[in-house]
Amino acid sequence: MIGNWQMPPMSVPQRFTAYAWAYLHAATGMCEDMDGNPDQYKFPDASVVLLLAAHSVELFLKGAILRLNESFDIITHCLDKLHREYDRLYPDPRFRWEIPFGTEYAGIPYHEALALAKNEVPPSIRFRYPTNGARMAWSEIHGFTPRLFLHTLNQLKADYVRIEGKFRDA
């Protein structure tokens, strides 16, 4: 039996990053399984992989932020907001990180992009549910190729290892 009582004493930021690693491992395992058995999987399975990966990124960012800003409001699921705070707290180029699931509004004027961003559904919500709150299909279009996404997951792992190493060096 595995129980939470077996967890070593950890700070709150360490707990967030430990969970980020767990979500990343789960996403990777499921994605590898999908890559090996493509006929057994459908988009709901892909959506779960995307959810696990997005939530991993969210938790890793929150853990990093809480290391330097204990009062940060961690209620948000907005990866762009979390990434901005991370970049503010870690301006050193050694901590740079281009997160997956970022949003770009190419060719859209700044004020319009801000309005769009306010209505954006975070990936950890979007990929968790098959419909929006009104029980309507999501309006966005998403595609998924397990083999390609494994590259993203492997890059996430490399980024986590690199950044955690910098935490120890700092």
Secondary structure, DSSP 8 states (H G I E B T S, - for coil): ---GGGS----HHHHHHHHHHHHHHHHHHHHHHHHH-GGG--HHHHHHHHHHHHHHHHHHHHHHHHHH-TT--TT---HHHHHHHHHHH--SGGG----TT----TTS-HHHHHHHHHT---HHHHTT-SS-TTS---SS-----HHHHHHHHHHHHHHHHHHHHHHHH-
